[in-house]
Amino acid sequence: MTPDISIVVPFYNEEQNAADLHRAVLAGLEGAGYSYECVYVDDGSSDRTLDVLCELAARDHHVEVVALRRNFGQTPAMSAGIAHAHGRIVVTMDGDLQNDPRDIPMLVARIEAGADLVTGWRRDRKDVFLSRRFPSMIANWLISRASAVPIHDTGCSLKAYRAELIRRVPLYSDMHRFIPALSRLANARIEEVVVRHHPRRKGCSKYGISRIGKVLVDLMTIKMLISSSRRPLSWFGSGAAAAGLAAFLASVWAVSAVYRGFNPSVVPLSVACMFAYLSAHLLLAGIYAELIVHADRSTAIKPLARRLPLLPNSFTNGEPTEHDPIQHNSTECEPIEHDPSEYEPPERDGHLAVSR
């Protein structure tokens, strides 16, 4: 039977939080009336995280464990969990207990009300300002401007998706931050709700100010995908036209020098040749990109088949209930391996998802 919700959580060296998080998930879903499964992904942890997850799977048939062969990063780990999820609604969250599982029913309710993607907004974020909150503020502003999706907190991992939507979105590099922007290509209806956030109480953060460089590089990729994913020739053609204009102006400069009786300088001729070559190179690159896009439409993000009514305001803010901290309580199966580059449908073997 297909569960209503698949909760996907990537873990990396979170042995102190894994069991507590599972108990918090069970408490958050208690009485909600949804059938569910928990897909826990071990991202090549060097501590006992995988052992703890396997112990949870041995005790609870709702738990499936996916083990990556090494540390690939948060986005590939999330992608592996989504590939093994079977629910009609997929919920993702962090494994550090800073996201609150009690917000899951609120996100799922918004999906059932008609949204395709519901993202959390950590308005009262409990992180260090200089190394965590300040870089996120800059990244959120840049991503919002570049993607034209006015979301306050793109980095919040607590999100809910329709399964048919999230399986259309390619996830690689650190693209989990840009899922709302990529979902625009599928004409998805996106909502944002305020969620709880707690300070980290156990373990240490795996992210810092060094991630800004990756975000900027990925942002350029996202901007190009959004603006020209279906017609890449238009994007490359604009650059080719600008380079061609520069080559023409440099040629006019050289010809005018000869016409006025001056010896032609090597500078304008070199500049003209350089920009002419650049223009031709960009034009050919655009043609190749156009051929690639049209040759393999299977990699494109296709619009959702089910159209939703256009509402006056597609972005809503919901207020969570009181911010009670999660109660933390301290408490062998054979691990399976998964390669994020393998995307074959998973087979089920008891409580473990096996990828061959």
NORRA-V942703 format. One record per helix or strand of 2 or more residues. SS is the DSSP state (~ for helix, > for strand). FROM is the first residue (numbers start at 1). TO is the last residue. If there is no record, write none. Layout:
SS:FROM:TO
SS:FROM:TO
This chain:
>:5:11
~:18:29
>:36:42
~:49:59
>:63:68
~:74:83
>:89:94
~:101:112
>:117:121
~:129:147
>:159:162
~:163:166
~:175:186
>:190:194
~:209:228
~:232:259
~:266:295
~:297:299
>:337:338
>:347:349
>:352:354
